[in-house]
Amino acid sequence: MIIDFSAETIPYMSIITSFLFIISLIFFGWSSVKSRSIRNFQFLISLFIGLYIIGELFEIKEISTFLNLPNGLGSQIHACATIFVTIVIWMRLYNSQKSVKSLEPTPPESI
């Protein structure tokens, strides 16, 4: 199977990518609903995927001209989604390191 990356197929690749992100949003959204917590990782990843889907939809030429959106708005939303997921991962790393430090044994006090 050969994938054709000509100018005619590139808009269709964006639509395929959007559908794949929607499928992953359904999976992560369902797992976050089952866990019933906003602070879990599945919910945060669902937010990231949702932002990314919005950016991807705004980059589709037919949608952006129909809604009269400025050029580059989809890329800016992608950048915001990337910043969001970076902050989420850093905060989770910081909290995990803090909890590991609290689990370290303390030396016994001498009397």
C-alpha positions as CSV (number, residue, x, y, z in Angstrom):
1,M,0.0,0.0,0.0
2,I,1.4,3.3,-1.1
3,I,0.3,6.5,0.6
4,D,-0.1,9.4,-1.8
5,F,1.0,12.8,-0.3
6,S,0.0,14.9,-3.3
7,A,-1.7,18.3,-2.9
8,E,-5.2,16.7,-3.4
9,T,-4.9,14.2,-0.5
10,I,-3.5,16.5,2.2
11,P,-6.9,18.0,3.2
12,Y,-8.3,14.5,3.6
13,M,-5.4,13.6,5.9
14,S,-6.5,16.4,8.2
15,I,-10.0,15.0,8.3
16,I,-8.7,11.5,9.0
17,T,-6.5,12.9,11.8
18,S,-9.5,14.6,13.3
19,F,-11.5,11.4,13.3
20,L,-8.7,9.5,15.0
21,F,-8.5,12.2,17.7
22,I,-12.2,12.0,18.2
23,I,-12.0,8.2,18.7
24,S,-9.2,8.7,21.3
25,L,-11.3,11.4,23.0
26,I,-14.1,9.0,23.3
27,F,-11.9,6.4,24.9
28,F,-10.2,8.8,27.3
29,G,-13.5,10.6,28.0
30,W,-15.2,7.3,28.8
31,S,-12.4,6.2,31.2
32,S,-12.5,9.6,33.0
33,V,-16.3,9.3,33.4
34,K,-15.9,5.8,34.8
35,S,-13.3,7.1,37.4
36,R,-15.6,10.0,38.4
37,S,-12.7,12.4,39.2
38,I,-11.7,15.6,37.5
39,R,-8.1,15.3,38.8
40,N,-7.3,12.1,37.1
41,F,-4.9,11.8,34.2
42,Q,-7.6,10.5,31.8
43,F,-9.6,13.7,32.3
44,L,-6.7,16.0,31.7
45,I,-5.7,14.0,28.6
46,S,-9.3,14.3,27.4
47,L,-9.0,18.1,27.7
48,F,-5.8,18.1,25.8
49,I,-7.3,16.0,23.0
50,G,-10.4,18.2,22.9
51,L,-8.3,21.3,22.5
52,Y,-6.3,19.6,19.8
53,I,-9.4,18.5,17.9
54,I,-10.7,22.1,18.0
55,G,-7.4,23.3,16.6
56,E,-7.5,20.6,14.0
57,L,-11.0,21.5,12.9
58,F,-10.1,25.2,12.6
59,E,-7.3,24.2,10.3
60,I,-9.6,22.6,7.8
61,K,-10.0,25.1,5.1
62,E,-13.7,24.6,4.5
63,I,-14.6,25.1,8.1
64,S,-12.3,28.1,8.6
65,T,-13.7,29.9,5.6
66,F,-17.3,29.1,6.6
67,L,-16.8,30.4,10.1
68,N,-14.7,33.4,8.9
69,L,-11.8,32.6,11.2
70,P,-8.5,34.3,11.1
71,N,-5.6,32.4,9.5
72,G,-3.4,30.5,11.9
73,L,-6.0,30.2,14.7
74,G,-5.8,26.4,14.5
75,S,-2.0,26.5,15.0
76,Q,-2.4,28.8,18.0
77,I,-4.9,26.4,19.6
78,H,-2.4,23.6,18.9
79,A,0.3,25.6,20.7
80,C,-2.1,26.2,23.7
81,A,-2.9,22.5,23.8
82,T,0.8,21.7,23.8
83,I,1.5,24.2,26.6
84,F,-1.4,22.7,28.6
85,V,-0.2,19.1,28.3
86,T,3.4,20.2,29.2
87,I,2.1,22.0,32.4
88,V,0.0,18.9,33.3
89,I,3.0,16.6,32.9
90,W,5.3,18.9,34.9
91,M,2.8,19.3,37.7
92,R,2.3,15.5,37.9
93,L,6.1,15.0,38.0
94,Y,6.4,17.6,40.7
95,N,3.7,16.1,42.8
96,S,5.1,12.6,42.4
97,Q,8.6,13.7,43.5
98,K,7.1,15.5,46.5
99,S,5.2,12.3,47.5
100,V,8.3,10.2,47.1
101,K,10.3,12.5,49.4
102,S,7.6,12.2,52.0
103,L,7.9,8.4,51.8
104,E,11.6,8.4,52.6
105,P,12.4,7.0,56.0
106,T,13.5,9.4,58.6
107,P,16.4,8.6,60.8
108,P,15.5,7.7,64.4
109,E,15.9,10.4,67.0
110,S,18.7,9.9,69.5
111,I,17.7,10.2,73.1
